[in-house]
Amino acid sequence: MQTGLLWYDDDPQRTLEAKISLAAERYRDKYGRLPDTCYVHPQAVASHPAGNLQVMCHPAAGASQLSGRRTPAATAPGNGTVRVVSAPYILVNHFWLGESTGS
């Protein structure tokens, strides 16, 4: 990732999916695109089955604030699927979102 957003959420009432969705909404509001990757601490995904964990975000919800004008979120690039990757260098309750660079 060349651009990313570090998000902190320690609310025990929110699910992992809800935390990532909120972070993805903030990413969309800030950058005008949806992220496709989220790195999390291994403990965050310990309760999920091993393998390819993905979270669906809703790109049509709300609107983005870009360059001083409001842009419908439906026009934000990205399909709303965020791949969740376990990474030991990410702190507990932190979420590092961005767009994969393809390499």
C-alpha distances in whole Angstrom, upper triangle without the diagonal:
4,6,7,10,12,15,18,21,24,26,28,30,26,25,21,21,22,20,17,19,19,16,15,18,17,13,15,18,16,14,16,14,13,10,10,9,10,11,14,17,19,22,21,21,24,26,24,25,23,21,19,19,18,18,20,19,22,20,24,25,25,24,21,22,21,23,26,27,26,24,25,22,23,22,18,16,15,17,17,16,14,13,14,13,15,14,17,15,14,18,20,20,16,14,10,9,6,6,5,6,9,9
4,7,10,13,16,20,23,26,28,30,32,28,27,24,24,25,22,19,21,21,17,16,19,17,14,16,18,15,12,15,14,14,12,13,12,13,14,17,20,22,25,24,24,27,29,28,29,27,25,23,22,21,21,22,21,23,22,25,26,26,24,21,21,19,21,24,25,25,24,25,22,24,22,18,17,16,19,19,19,16,17,17,16,19,17,20,17,17,20,22,22,18,16,12,11,8,8,8,7,11,11
4,7,10,13,17,20,23,25,28,29,26,25,22,22,22,19,17,18,18,14,13,15,14,10,12,14,11,9,12,11,12,10,12,11,12,13,16,19,22,24,22,23,27,29,27,29,27,25,23,22,20,20,20,19,21,19,22,23,22,21,18,18,16,18,21,22,22,21,22,19,21,20,16,15,15,18,17,18,15,16,17,16,19,17,20,17,16,19,21,20,16,14,10,9,6,7,9,10,13,14
4,7,10,13,16,19,22,24,25,22,22,19,18,19,16,13,15,15,11,11,13,11,8,11,13,10,9,13,11,11,9,11,10,9,10,13,16,19,21,19,20,24,25,24,26,25,23,21,19,18,17,18,17,19,18,21,21,21,20,17,17,17,19,21,22,22,21,22,19,21,20,16,16,15,17,16,16,13,14,14,14,16,15,17,15,13,15,17,16,13,10,7,5,4,7,10,11,15,16
4,6,10,13,16,18,21,22,19,19,17,17,16,13,11,13,12,8,9,11,9,7,10,11,9,10,13,12,11,9,12,11,9,10,12,15,18,20,18,19,23,24,23,26,25,24,21,19,18,17,18,16,18,17,20,19,19,18,16,16,16,18,20,21,21,20,21,18,20,20,16,17,16,18,16,16,13,15,14,15,16,15,17,15,12,14,15,14,10,8,6,5,6,10,13,15,18,19
4,7,10,13,16,19,20,18,18,15,16,16,12,11,13,12,8,11,13,10,9,13,14,12,13,16,15,14,12,14,12,10,9,10,12,16,17,15,17,20,22,22,24,24,23,21,19,18,17,19,17,20,19,22,21,21,21,18,19,19,21,23,24,23,23,24,21,23,23,20,20,19,21,18,18,15,16,14,14,15,14,15,13,10,10,12,10,7,6,5,6,9,13,15,17,20,21
4,7,10,12,15,17,14,15,12,13,13,9,9,11,9,6,9,11,9,9,13,13,12,14,17,16,14,13,15,13,10,10,10,12,16,16,14,16,19,20,20,23,23,23,21,18,17,16,17,16,18,18,21,19,19,20,18,18,20,22,23,24,23,23,23,20,23,23,20,20,19,20,17,17,14,16,14,15,15,15,16,14,11,11,11,8,6,5,6,8,11,15,17,20,22,23
4,7,9,12,14,12,13,12,14,13,9,10,12,10,8,12,14,12,13,16,16,16,18,20,20,18,16,18,16,12,12,11,12,15,15,12,16,18,19,20,23,23,24,22,19,19,17,19,18,20,21,24,21,21,22,21,21,23,25,26,27,26,26,26,23,25,26,23,24,23,23,20,20,17,18,15,16,16,15,16,15,11,9,9,6,5,6,9,11,15,18,20,23,26,26
4,6,9,10,9,10,10,12,10,7,9,11,9,9,12,14,13,14,17,18,18,20,22,21,19,17,19,17,13,14,11,12,15,14,11,15,17,17,18,22,23,23,22,19,18,16,18,17,19,21,23,20,21,22,21,22,24,27,27,28,26,26,26,23,25,27,24,25,23,24,20,20,17,18,16,17,16,17,17,17,13,11,9,5,6,8,11,13,17,20,22,25,28,29
4,6,9,8,10,10,13,12,9,12,14,13,12,16,17,16,18,21,21,21,24,25,25,22,21,22,20,16,15,13,12,15,13,11,14,16,16,18,21,23,24,23,20,20,18,20,20,22,24,26,23,24,25,25,26,28,31,31,32,30,30,29,26,29,30,27,28,27,27,23,22,20,20,17,18,17,17,17,17,14,11,8,5,8,11,14,16,20,23,25,28,30,31
4,5,6,9,10,12,10,9,12,14,12,13,16,17,17,19,21,21,22,25,26,25,23,22,23,21,18,18,15,15,17,15,12,16,17,16,18,22,23,25,24,20,20,18,20,19,21,23,25,22,22,25,25,26,28,31,31,32,29,30,29,26,28,30,28,29,27,27,23,23,20,21,19,20,19,20,20,21,17,15,12,9,11,13,17,18,22,25,27,30,32,33
4,6,8,9,12,11,10,14,15,14,16,19,19,20,22,24,25,25,28,29,28,25,24,24,22,19,19,16,15,16,13,11,14,15,14,16,20,22,24,23,20,20,18,20,20,22,25,27,24,25,27,27,29,32,35,35,35,32,32,31,28,30,32,30,31,29,28,24,23,21,22,19,20,19,20,20,21,18,16,12,10,13,15,19,20,24,27,28,32,33,34
4,7,10,12,10,10,14,14,14,16,18,19,19,22,24,24,25,28,28,27,25,24,24,23,20,20,18,18,19,16,14,16,17,15,17,20,23,24,24,20,20,18,19,19,20,23,25,22,23,26,26,28,31,34,34,34,31,31,29,27,28,31,29,30,28,27,23,23,21,22,20,22,21,23,23,24,21,19,16,13,16,17,20,21,25,27,29,33,34,36
4,7,8,6,6,10,11,10,12,15,15,16,18,20,21,22,24,25,24,21,20,21,20,17,18,15,16,17,15,12,14,16,14,15,19,21,22,21,17,17,14,15,15,17,20,21,19,20,23,23,25,28,31,31,31,28,28,26,23,25,28,25,26,24,23,19,19,17,19,16,19,19,21,22,22,19,18,14,11,14,14,17,18,21,24,26,29,31,32
4,5,5,6,9,10,11,12,14,15,17,18,20,21,23,24,25,23,20,19,19,17,15,16,13,14,15,13,10,11,13,11,11,15,17,18,17,14,13,11,13,14,16,19,21,19,21,23,24,26,29,32,32,32,29,28,27,23,24,27,25,25,23,21,18,17,15,16,14,16,16,19,20,21,18,17,14,11,13,13,16,17,20,22,24,28,29,30
4,5,5,6,9,10,11,12,14,16,16,18,20,21,22,23,21,18,16,16,14,11,12,10,11,12,11,7,8,11,10,10,13,15,16,14,11,11,9,12,12,15,18,21,19,21,23,23,25,27,31,31,31,29,28,26,22,24,26,23,23,20,19,16,14,12,13,10,12,12,15,17,18,15,14,12,10,11,10,13,14,17,19,20,24,25,26
4,5,5,6,9,10,10,12,14,15,16,18,20,21,21,19,15,14,14,13,11,13,12,14,15,14,10,10,13,12,11,14,16,16,14,10,9,6,8,9,12,15,17,16,18,20,21,23,25,29,30,29,26,25,23,19,20,23,20,20,17,16,12,11,10,11,10,13,14,17,19,20,17,17,15,13,13,11,14,13,16,18,19,23,24,26
4,5,5,6,9,10,11,13,14,15,17,18,20,20,19,15,15,15,15,13,15,14,16,17,16,12,13,16,15,14,17,19,19,17,14,12,9,10,9,11,14,16,14,16,18,19,21,24,27,28,27,24,23,21,18,19,22,20,21,18,17,13,13,12,14,13,16,17,19,21,22,18,18,16,13,13,12,15,14,17,19,21,25,26,28
4,5,5,6,9,10,11,12,14,16,17,18,19,18,15,14,15,14,11,12,11,13,15,14,11,12,16,15,15,18,19,20,18,14,13,10,12,11,13,15,18,16,17,19,19,21,23,26,27,27,24,23,22,19,21,23,20,21,19,18,14,14,12,14,12,14,15,17,18,19,15,15,13,9,10,8,12,11,15,17,20,23,25,27
4,5,5,6,9,10,10,12,14,15,16,17,15,12,10,11,10,8,10,10,13,15,15,11,12,16,15,14,17,18,17,15,12,10,7,9,8,11,13,16,15,16,18,17,20,21,25,26,25,23,22,20,17,18,20,17,18,15,15,11,11,8,10,9,12,13,15,17,18,14,15,14,11,10,7,9,8,12,14,16,20,21,23
4,5,5,6,9,10,10,12,14,15,15,14,10,10,11,12,10,13,13,16,18,18,14,15,19,18,17,19,20,20,17,14,11,7,8,5,8,10,13,11,13,15,15,17,19,23,24,23,20,19,17,14,15,17,15,16,14,13,9,10,9,12,11,15,17,19,21,21,18,18,17,14,13,11,12,11,13,15,17,21,22,25
4,5,5,6,9,10,11,13,14,15,14,12,12,14,14,12,15,14,17,20,19,16,17,20,20,19,22,23,23,20,17,14,11,11,9,10,11,14,11,12,14,13,16,18,21,22,21,19,18,17,14,16,18,16,17,16,16,12,13,12,15,14,17,18,20,22,22,18,18,17,13,12,11,12,11,14,16,19,22,24,27
4,5,5,6,9,10,11,12,13,12,10,9,12,11,9,12,12,15,18,18,15,16,20,20,19,22,22,22,19,16,14,11,12,10,12,12,15,13,14,15,14,15,17,20,21,21,19,18,18,15,17,18,15,16,15,16,12,13,11,13,12,15,16,17,19,19,15,15,15,12,10,8,9,8,10,13,16,19,22,24
4,5,5,6,9,10,10,11,9,6,6,9,10,9,12,13,17,19,20,17,17,21,21,20,22,22,21,18,15,13,10,10,7,9,9,12,11,12,13,12,14,15,19,20,20,18,16,15,12,14,15,12,12,11,12,9,10,8,11,12,15,17,18,21,20,17,18,18,15,13,10,10,7,9,11,14,17,19,22
4,5,5,6,9,10,10,9,8,9,12,13,13,16,17,20,23,23,19,20,24,24,22,25,26,24,22,19,16,12,11,8,8,8,10,9,9,9,9,11,13,17,18,17,14,13,12,9,12,13,11,13,12,13,10,12,12,15,15,18,21,22,24,24,20,21,20,17,15,13,13,11,12,14,17,20,22,25
4,5,5,6,9,10,10,9,10,13,14,13,16,17,20,23,23,20,21,25,25,24,27,27,26,23,21,18,15,15,11,12,11,13,12,11,11,9,10,12,15,16,16,14,14,14,11,15,15,12,14,14,16,13,15,14,17,17,19,21,21,24,22,19,19,19,16,14,12,12,10,11,14,17,20,23,25
4,5,5,6,8,7,7,7,11,11,11,14,16,19,22,23,20,21,25,25,24,26,26,25,22,19,17,15,14,11,13,11,14,13,13,12,10,11,12,15,16,17,15,14,14,11,14,14,11,12,12,14,12,13,12,15,15,17,19,20,22,21,18,19,20,17,14,11,10,8,8,10,14,16,19,21
4,5,5,5,5,5,7,11,13,13,17,19,22,25,26,22,23,27,27,26,28,28,26,23,21,17,15,14,10,11,8,11,11,10,9,7,9,10,13,15,14,12,11,11,8,10,11,7,9,10,12,10,13,12,16,17,19,22,23,25,24,21,23,23,20,18,15,14,10,10,11,15,17,20,22
4,6,6,8,9,11,15,16,16,19,21,24,27,28,24,26,29,30,28,31,31,29,26,24,21,18,17,13,13,11,12,11,9,7,5,6,7,11,12,11,10,9,10,8,12,12,9,12,13,15,14,16,16,19,20,22,25,25,28,26,23,24,24,21,19,16,16,13,13,14,18,20,23,26
4,6,8,10,11,15,16,16,18,20,23,27,27,25,26,30,30,29,31,31,30,27,25,22,19,19,16,16,14,15,15,13,11,8,7,7,10,11,12,12,12,13,11,15,14,11,13,14,17,16,18,17,19,20,22,24,24,26,24,21,22,23,21,18,16,14,12,11,13,17,19,22,24
4,5,8,9,13,14,15,18,20,24,27,28,25,26,30,31,29,31,31,29,26,24,21,19,18,15,16,13,15,16,14,12,9,9,8,10,13,13,13,12,13,11,14,12,9,10,12,15,14,16,15,18,19,21,24,24,26,24,22,23,25,22,19,16,14,11,10,11,14,16,19,21
4,7,10,13,15,17,20,22,26,29,30,27,27,31,32,30,32,31,29,26,24,21,19,17,14,14,11,12,13,12,10,6,8,7,10,12,11,10,8,10,8,10,9,6,8,10,13,13,15,15,19,20,22,25,26,29,27,24,26,27,24,22,19,17,14,12,12,16,17,20,22
4,7,9,12,14,17,20,24,26,28,25,25,29,29,27,28,28,26,22,21,17,16,14,12,12,9,12,13,13,11,9,11,10,13,16,15,14,11,11,9,10,9,5,5,6,10,10,12,12,15,17,19,23,23,26,25,23,25,25,23,20,17,15,11,9,9,12,14,16,19
4,7,9,11,15,17,21,23,25,21,21,25,26,23,25,25,22,19,17,14,12,11,9,10,7,11,12,13,12,11,13,13,17,19,18,16,13,13,9,10,10,7,6,5,7,6,9,9,12,14,16,20,21,24,23,21,23,23,21,18,15,13,9,8,8,11,14,16,19
4,6,8,11,14,18,20,22,19,19,22,23,21,22,22,20,16,15,12,11,11,9,12,10,14,15,16,16,14,16,16,19,21,21,19,17,16,13,14,14,10,9,7,9,8,8,6,9,11,13,16,17,20,20,17,19,20,18,15,12,10,6,5,5,8,11,13,16
4,7,10,13,17,18,21,18,17,21,22,19,20,19,17,13,12,9,9,10,10,12,12,16,17,19,19,17,20,19,22,25,24,22,20,19,15,16,16,12,10,7,8,7,6,4,6,9,11,14,16,19,19,17,20,20,19,16,13,11,8,6,5,7,10,11,14
4,7,10,14,15,17,15,14,18,19,17,18,17,15,12,11,9,10,11,12,15,15,19,19,21,21,19,22,22,24,27,27,25,23,22,18,19,19,16,14,11,12,10,8,5,5,6,7,11,12,16,15,14,16,17,16,14,10,8,6,6,6,6,10,11,13
4,6,10,12,14,12,12,15,17,15,17,16,14,12,10,9,9,12,12,16,16,20,20,21,21,20,22,22,25,27,27,26,24,23,20,21,21,18,17,14,14,12,10,7,6,5,6,9,10,13,13,10,13,13,12,10,6,5,4,7,9,10,13,15,16
4,7,9,12,10,10,14,16,15,16,15,14,13,11,11,12,15,16,19,20,23,23,24,25,23,25,25,28,30,30,29,27,27,23,24,25,21,20,17,18,16,14,10,8,6,5,6,6,9,9,7,10,11,11,8,6,5,6,9,11,11,14,15,16
4,6,8,6,8,11,13,13,15,14,14,13,11,12,13,16,17,20,21,25,24,25,26,25,26,27,30,32,32,30,29,29,25,26,27,24,23,20,20,18,16,12,11,7,6,5,6,8,9,6,8,8,8,6,5,7,9,12,15,15,18,19,19
4,5,6,7,9,12,13,15,14,15,15,13,15,16,19,20,24,25,28,27,29,30,28,30,31,33,35,35,34,33,32,29,30,31,27,27,24,24,21,19,16,14,10,8,6,5,6,7,5,6,5,7,7,8,10,13,16,18,18,21,22,22
4,5,6,6,10,10,12,11,12,13,12,15,16,20,21,25,27,30,29,31,32,31,33,34,36,38,38,37,35,34,31,32,33,29,28,25,25,23,20,16,14,10,8,5,6,6,9,8,9,8,10,11,11,13,15,18,20,19,22,23,22
4,6,5,8,10,12,12,14,16,14,16,17,20,22,25,27,30,29,31,32,31,33,35,37,39,39,37,36,35,31,33,34,31,30,27,27,24,21,18,16,12,11,8,9,9,12,10,10,7,9,11,12,15,17,20,22,22,25,26,26
4,6,7,8,12,12,14,14,11,13,13,17,18,21,24,27,25,27,29,28,30,31,34,36,36,34,33,31,28,29,31,28,27,24,23,20,18,15,14,10,10,8,10,11,13,10,10,7,8,9,10,13,14,18,20,20,24,25,25
4,5,5,8,8,10,11,8,11,12,16,18,21,23,27,26,28,30,29,31,33,36,37,37,35,33,32,28,29,31,27,27,23,22,19,17,14,12,9,9,7,10,11,14,12,13,11,11,12,12,14,15,18,20,20,23,23,24
4,6,8,8,11,13,11,14,15,19,21,25,27,30,29,31,33,33,35,36,39,41,41,38,37,36,32,33,34,31,30,27,26,23,20,18,15,12,12,9,12,12,15,14,14,12,13,15,15,17,19,22,23,23,26,26,27
4,7,9,12,13,11,14,15,18,20,24,26,29,28,30,33,33,35,37,40,41,41,38,37,35,31,32,34,31,31,27,26,23,20,18,16,13,14,12,15,16,19,17,17,14,14,17,17,19,20,23,25,25,28,28,29
4,6,9,10,8,11,12,15,18,21,24,27,26,29,31,31,34,35,38,40,39,37,35,33,29,29,31,29,28,24,23,20,17,15,13,11,12,11,15,16,19,17,18,16,16,17,16,18,19,22,23,22,26,26,26
4,6,9,8,11,14,17,20,23,26,28,28,31,33,33,36,37,41,42,42,39,37,35,31,31,33,30,29,25,23,21,18,16,14,12,13,12,16,17,21,20,21,19,19,20,19,21,21,23,24,23,26,25,26
4,7,8,11,14,18,21,24,26,30,30,32,34,34,36,37,40,42,42,39,37,35,32,32,33,30,29,25,23,21,18,16,13,11,11,10,14,15,19,18,20,18,19,20,19,20,20,22,22,21,24,23,23
4,6,10,13,16,19,23,25,28,28,31,32,32,35,35,39,41,40,38,35,33,30,29,31,28,26,22,20,19,15,14,11,10,10,10,14,16,19,19,21,20,20,20,18,19,19,20,20,18,21,20,20
4,6,10,13,16,19,21,24,25,28,29,29,32,32,35,37,37,34,32,30,26,26,27,24,22,18,17,16,12,11,7,7,8,10,14,17,19,18,21,20,20,19,17,17,16,17,17,15,19,17,18
4,7,10,13,17,19,22,22,25,27,26,29,30,33,35,34,32,30,28,24,24,25,23,21,17,16,14,10,9,6,5,8,10,13,16,18,17,19,18,17,17,14,15,14,16,16,16,19,19,20
4,7,10,13,15,18,19,22,23,23,26,27,30,32,31,28,26,24,20,20,22,19,18,14,12,10,6,5,5,6,9,12,15,18,20,18,20,19,17,17,14,14,13,14,14,14,18,17,20
4,6,10,12,15,15,18,20,20,23,24,28,29,28,26,23,21,18,18,20,17,16,13,11,8,6,5,7,7,11,14,17,20,21,18,20,18,16,16,13,14,12,14,14,15,19,19,22
4,7,9,12,12,16,17,18,21,23,26,28,26,23,21,18,15,14,17,15,14,11,9,6,5,6,9,11,14,17,20,23,24,21,23,22,19,19,15,16,14,15,15,16,20,20,23
4,6,9,9,12,14,14,18,19,23,24,23,20,17,15,11,12,14,12,12,10,8,5,6,7,11,12,16,19,21,24,24,21,23,22,19,18,15,15,13,14,14,16,20,21,24
4,6,6,9,11,13,16,18,22,23,21,17,15,12,9,9,12,11,12,10,9,6,9,11,14,16,20,22,25,28,28,25,26,25,22,21,18,19,16,16,16,19,22,23,26
4,6,8,9,10,14,15,19,20,18,15,12,9,6,6,8,7,9,8,7,6,10,11,15,17,21,24,26,29,29,26,27,26,23,22,19,19,15,15,15,18,21,22,25
4,6,8,10,14,16,19,19,17,13,11,7,5,4,8,9,11,11,10,9,13,15,19,21,24,27,29,32,32,29,30,29,26,25,22,22,19,19,19,22,24,25,29
4,7,9,13,16,19,19,17,13,12,9,7,8,11,11,14,13,13,11,14,16,19,21,24,27,29,32,31,28,29,28,24,23,21,21,18,19,20,23,26,27,30
4,7,10,13,17,16,14,10,9,7,6,9,11,11,15,15,15,14,17,18,22,23,26,29,30,33,32,29,29,28,25,24,21,22,19,20,21,24,27,29,32
4,7,9,13,12,10,6,6,5,5,8,9,9,13,15,16,14,18,19,23,24,27,30,31,34,32,29,30,30,26,25,22,22,19,19,20,23,25,28,31
4,6,10,10,8,6,5,6,5,9,9,8,12,14,16,14,18,18,22,23,26,28,29,32,30,27,28,28,25,23,20,20,17,16,17,21,23,25,28
4,7,6,6,5,6,9,9,13,12,11,14,17,19,18,21,21,24,26,28,30,31,33,31,28,29,29,26,24,22,21,18,18,19,23,24,27,30
4,5,6,6,7,10,10,13,12,11,13,16,19,19,22,22,25,26,28,31,31,33,31,29,30,31,28,25,23,21,19,17,18,22,22,25,28
4,6,8,9,13,14,17,15,14,16,19,22,22,25,25,28,29,31,34,33,36,33,31,32,33,30,28,25,24,21,20,20,24,24,27,30
4,7,9,13,15,18,16,16,19,22,24,24,27,27,30,31,33,36,35,38,35,33,33,34,31,29,27,26,23,22,23,27,28,31,33
4,6,10,12,15,13,14,17,20,22,22,26,26,29,31,33,36,36,39,37,34,35,35,32,30,28,26,24,23,23,27,28,31,33
4,7,9,12,11,12,15,18,20,19,23,24,27,29,31,34,35,37,36,33,33,34,30,28,26,25,22,22,22,26,27,30,33
4,6,8,7,8,12,15,17,17,20,21,25,27,30,32,33,36,35,32,33,33,30,28,25,24,21,20,20,24,25,27,30
4,5,6,8,11,13,15,15,18,20,24,26,29,32,33,36,35,32,33,33,30,28,25,24,21,20,20,23,25,27,30
4,5,5,9,10,11,11,15,16,20,22,25,28,29,32,31,28,30,29,26,24,21,21,18,17,17,20,22,24,27
4,6,8,9,10,10,14,16,20,22,25,29,30,34,33,30,32,31,28,27,23,23,19,18,18,21,23,24,27
4,6,9,11,12,15,17,21,23,26,29,31,34,33,31,32,33,30,28,24,23,19,18,17,20,21,22,26
4,6,9,10,13,14,18,20,23,26,27,30,29,27,29,29,26,24,21,19,16,14,13,16,18,19,23
4,7,9,11,13,16,19,21,25,26,29,28,26,28,29,27,24,21,19,15,13,11,13,15,16,20
4,6,8,9,12,15,18,21,23,27,26,24,26,27,25,22,19,17,13,11,9,12,14,14,18
4,6,9,11,15,18,21,23,27,27,25,27,27,25,23,19,18,15,13,12,13,16,16,20
4,6,10,13,16,19,21,25,25,22,24,24,22,20,16,16,13,12,12,14,17,17,21
4,7,10,13,16,19,22,23,21,23,22,20,19,15,15,12,12,11,12,16,16,19
4,6,9,13,15,19,19,17,19,19,17,15,12,11,9,9,9,10,14,15,17
4,6,10,13,16,17,15,18,18,17,15,12,11,10,10,10,10,13,13,15
4,7,10,13,14,12,15,14,14,12,10,10,9,11,12,12,15,16,17
4,6,10,11,10,13,13,14,12,10,10,10,12,12,11,15,15,15
4,7,9,8,11,11,12,11,10,11,12,14,16,15,18,18,18
4,6,6,9,10,12,11,10,10,12,14,16,15,17,18,17
4,6,8,9,12,11,12,12,15,17,19,18,20,21,20
4,6,9,12,10,11,11,14,16,18,17,19,21,19
4,7,9,7,7,8,11,14,17,17,19,21,20
4,6,6,8,10,13,16,20,20,22,24,24
4,5,8,11,14,18,21,22,25,26,26
4,7,10,13,17,20,21,24,26,27
4,7,10,13,17,18,21,23,24
4,6,10,13,15,18,20,21
4,7,10,12,14,17,17
4,7,9,12,15,16
4,7,9,12,14
4,6,9,11
4,6,8
4,6
4
